[in-house]
Each structure stands twice: as structure tokens, then as C-alpha cells.
Amino acid sequence: MATIRVPDEVPSPAQDSETLNQAFRGWGTDEKAIIRVLGKRNGSQRKRIRESYREIYGKDLIDVLTSELSGDFMKAVVLWTYDPAERDARLANNVLNGKKKSIEKLKIIVEISCTTSPNHLIAVRKAYCSLFDLSLEEHIASSVPFPLAKVLVTLATSFRYDKDMADTEVATIEAGMLREAITAKQLDHDHVLYILGTRSIYQLRETFDVDGCPGDADLKSLLQMVILCIEFPEKHFAKVVRDSIEGFGTDEDSLTRGIVTRAEVDLMKARGEYYNMYNTSMDNAIIGDVSGDYKDFLLTLLGSNI
Amino acid sequence: MATIRVPDEVPSPAQDSETLNQAFRGWGTDEKAIIRVLGKRNGSQRKRIRESYREIYGKDLIDVLTSELSGDFMKAVVLWTYDPAERDARLANNVLNGKKKSIEKLKIIVEISCTTSPNHLIAVRKAYCSLFDLSLEEHIASSVPFPLAKVLVTLATSFRYDKDMADTEVATIEAGMLREAITAKQLDHDHVLYILGTRSIYQLRETFDVDGCPGDADLKSLLQMVILCIEFPEKHFAKVVRDSIEGFGTDEDSLTRGIVTRAEVDLMKARGEYYNMYNTSMDNAIIGDVSGDYKDFLLTLLGSNI
């Protein structure tokens, strides 16, 4: 369930564009107005605002937001304003273009591949080709070391059957195969990859039910995340938010990603899981950790009335 | 280039539906009328006819064609009338449901994966899920032995960048990697698969230019076909037609597949290649090998005026 709150009466895209344009004009920028407009519109509404803004003012709203705003607030608003498929393509591209492709960064590709719908993942791959002149899987295969590349390509190219059906017998057999691969420490075995990469989410949940969970450290950590993302995406995102604010300093990029990418998907559930897992509220944790317009924007996406 | 000839003035879908319905009525069926209508309409026109037929007569045109016609003629007309993505999904499903999945049959999946556009291949995978309640790659991984399954999954899940750009340096490096894998007889090496499965067609053509060509027998034969399909799809289809009519007896299913699936794509080129490769015309070869309505239908798709 989504957390954003769209008002009962939504202004036309042209009116919203005008409000935004007013907010950009003169000395200083009216950040509150930007939060009020963009933070309370769903994906298709934002898309129409971006189109309408271009029509009226001849500029890409993303470019204007980038130049008028700054810091983590700017990054969050821009990420939110992208079309979701373009957004994920850009998130993946940042990882693959990064000099240091740590396992933590690579997990963003697992996240995109395993917590979104099959049709969304295809849309991400299409966006990737048009934005970056190569395919997502080509970029992974040519820039990530094996066997991690193998796992990531398998997941990123999946188009899982997405109806709620599972074959218990198959689940038992495949749980056995997974267990065997774990015991033999052959986590990159082709059978493991094809089970995790081609079976439907529902079939896999049945398989994971049969079995416990897995046991090279990077590969293990990646596969554990695959399983978590598939089995409990909302727990995964509760963890993303928690990890980003826990301890000394904040990982704003991860926090933004967690909130922005799920605000229209299942952030309500992730918020519930957060409470169950950490015995404190996600909203309060965010309030205690970040500040200013950035904080207000994230809370708006979480459904608060700022 | 396509071979089918759409008349300058095309009747409305409702008129075509009526002509077809007339052809089905009474004793006997008017096969010539069916050829004249369906054999001279392109994909979107046939789609509209099928929709209109359902609206007017409350029946799926495919079902009526299946019951009114018979033999290879029926199979060819039905295959032609399907939406191209549904058609390829059904062709692949026939292979994967077959008890004996010979390497010749499995090559149909290579053909679908390597000779069609990235967007078409995605449409085939979507059609596969909605028609058969599992994903194409899931069906491959669970029913074809390794390492063939590995190659087929990699190809079937590809979404290649499809602009005409190639990096010569990458081509040289990857041609070297392919050569090495061939020498070491490690054709199922992950690097081979990711080169063949993720690089764009244009990049791969550059790579094959640098290198010669490859040399377990089934795997070799499959990969040679991958290369042929990618480098010269029209030569591949000339060969499909030739192999289907050569020697004793005809392989009507392959002949139908070769003509029907390419009549709107590149059959004109394949016909030219056929002449270059075998020093005889494809049309005459077909005329000499098959007969009746089936022959007339294939020739209509080849652009003849029957």
C-alpha cells in the first residue's frame, strides 16, 4: 500500500506547472510549494506535470529542479519526479558507472530486479537502452566480476510469471537443490540461478517455506538479499531505511531511494514492518535523523501533512 | 523486406469478416477466398479482422479456421492469423511441450530469440506467460537439459540494445575470448554466453567479423546457429526453407514456419539469398514440392498473384 496522499481535488497539470514555476521565480525558491505539489501527486500525475511544464515553459522540469534546489532535498525531489522506470534505470546506471562497485551498491540491482513487477522490470530495461546506449545486462556482464555478474544478469533479465500459483512438489524438489548447493558451497551453480531467476515469486516463496536459508561471502550476502527481496520486500525496505539512518551519520542516498521508490508501492507495509522489527516508528526515526526541506519532503511522501 | 502484397484498396475489417464467413458457409469451404483475404493483409489488418469477426459472429476466427480447414493448409493459415508474438510463443511452447526435444526443435527457440527485434522478443515472453501460465525461461530451464538450457535461457531473456553502433576494441577482445573458448572446447563458458546473449546484434556482427567461426556436438551446432541467425537472418531462413523441402519428403511445419514468420519481415531478402546459395528460385522449389491450397497460400505470402 502506498503512503502518499493525493488531495481529493487535484489541480490540472497546467495549474501545477504554474505553481511550480512561481516557486522557482525571483530570489530564493519556495521549497514548501514544491513539496506541496510534487509530494502529493502520483506517478501518472507527475508525468503529466512534467509534460505540461515542458509545453508551457519549454524546459525539462527535472533540469529546473536540479538547478533550483540543492543537496539531498534536490536529489530526492528529482528522483521522485522521474518516471519510475527511468528512475530505476538511472539508479542502476549510477551503480554500474561507479568506480567502486561494492557489494552494497550492487545490491541495488538485486533490489530493482526482485522487488518490482515483471512489467516494470522490462520497462526499466527499455529505459536503460534508450538512456544509456547499451543494455542493462550488457553493462552488468561487462563491468561486474563473475560470479556476481552471473547472478545479477539472471535476475535483471527475468520476466516472472506473476499469478499466485505454486506447485508444492516442485517447491520441495527445488528447496532440496538449494539446500544441496548451500551445503556444497556452490551458490553460483546454474540450477540455483535458474531457480532464483526464472521461477515466479509465488513459487519461490513456497520453496523458501520448505527450506531454511543459505550459508564466497559476497555471493552469499547477495543471495540472501535475493531471498529477502522476493519473500518479504517490505522487510527489505524497512531494513534499507534502518541501515541508512543507524549509527553515526546518515546514508541519504539509500534513505531517499527506500522512501522514493516505494512511496507508491508498499511503503505503508514497510512502515509497519519497521515498527515490528525495530520497535520504533519509521517516521520518528527519520525526524530524528534528517532535517529541513529534505525531512519535510520525505515525511510528505510518508503521508504526513506538513 | 516483406513479400506479401496488400491491395491498394483494402476492404474494411467488417467486409473481410463477411467474406470469410461466406467462405465458411454451406457445403465445402471456399479456400481461395480465404487465401485472397488473409494472405493479402498485414499483421495489424489481420488483427482487426480477428477482432471484427469476433464482434460480428461471436466466434474466434482461429477456432473457425481450425475446424473448417485441414492439414498443412490449415496449420499455415492459423499460424499466419495469430498475432506474431502469440505465434512465436505457441511455436516455442510446442517445442517445450514435445516429448522429444531434439536439437533441431530447440533451434526454433534460438531462431525466435536471435532473428527478431528486442521488443518483439519481450512481447513473445509476455504472450507466453498469459497463454501458458509459466514464463518461457522457466519452461526452458525446467524442461531442457544443461548446458543447452543455459544457452537458450540466456538468448530468450535478452533485450539487446538495437541501434547500429559497435565498439571495435570490444569486438577484438571478445572475438579473442570466443576463439579461446572454441579452442578449449568450453562453449558453455559464461563469458561466451554473456557475449552472445547481451551484446547488440551490431556489436556481435563486428565481433564475428574479427573472428572466424566456432568449432559436445549439440552445443556447437546450437551456437553456430546463434551466430548465423544474428549475422545473416535471411541466410538462416533460406536454409530453413531449403532443408524443409530437400531430399525425400517435405518438412511442412518448418516450411510453413519459415514462410509465415518472415513474410512480413525479410522474406524478400531470404528469397534472394536462396537464389545465391542454391542457384534456383525459392518459389519454384516450393511449387515443385507442395500442392493445392497449401501451395497457393505459401505463394500468396511470397507475393505471387494466384
Chai-1 contact restraints between the chains, C-beta under 6 A:
chainA,res_idxA,chainB,res_idxB,connection_type,confidence,min_distance_angstrom,max_distance_angstrom,comment,restraint_id
A,I122,B,I122,contact,1.0,0.0,6.0,A-B,restraint_1
A,R125,B,F159,contact,1.0,0.0,6.0,A-B,restraint_2
A,C129,B,Y161,contact,1.0,0.0,6.0,A-B,restraint_3
A,L134,B,Y161,contact,1.0,0.0,6.0,A-B,restraint_4
A,S135,B,F159,contact,1.0,0.0,6.0,A-B,restraint_5
A,S135,B,R160,contact,1.0,0.0,6.0,A-B,restraint_6
A,S135,B,Y161,contact,1.0,0.0,6.0,A-B,restraint_7
A,E137,B,T198,contact,1.0,0.0,6.0,A-B,restraint_8
A,E138,B,T198,contact,1.0,0.0,6.0,A-B,restraint_9
A,A141,B,Y194,contact,1.0,0.0,6.0,A-B,restraint_10
A,A141,B,T198,contact,1.0,0.0,6.0,A-B,restraint_11
A,K150,B,D190,contact,1.0,0.0,6.0,A-B,restraint_12
A,T157,B,T157,contact,1.0,0.0,6.0,A-B,restraint_13
A,F159,B,R125,contact,1.0,0.0,6.0,A-B,restraint_14
A,F159,B,S135,contact,1.0,0.0,6.0,A-B,restraint_15
A,R160,B,S135,contact,1.0,0.0,6.0,A-B,restraint_16
A,Y161,B,C129,contact,1.0,0.0,6.0,A-B,restraint_17
A,Y161,B,L134,contact,1.0,0.0,6.0,A-B,restraint_18
A,Y161,B,S135,contact,1.0,0.0,6.0,A-B,restraint_19
A,D190,B,K150,contact,1.0,0.0,6.0,A-B,restraint_20
A,Y194,B,A141,contact,1.0,0.0,6.0,A-B,restraint_21
A,T198,B,E137,contact,1.0,0.0,6.0,A-B,restraint_22
A,T198,B,E138,contact,1.0,0.0,6.0,A-B,restraint_23
A,T198,B,A141,contact,1.0,0.0,6.0,A-B,restraint_24
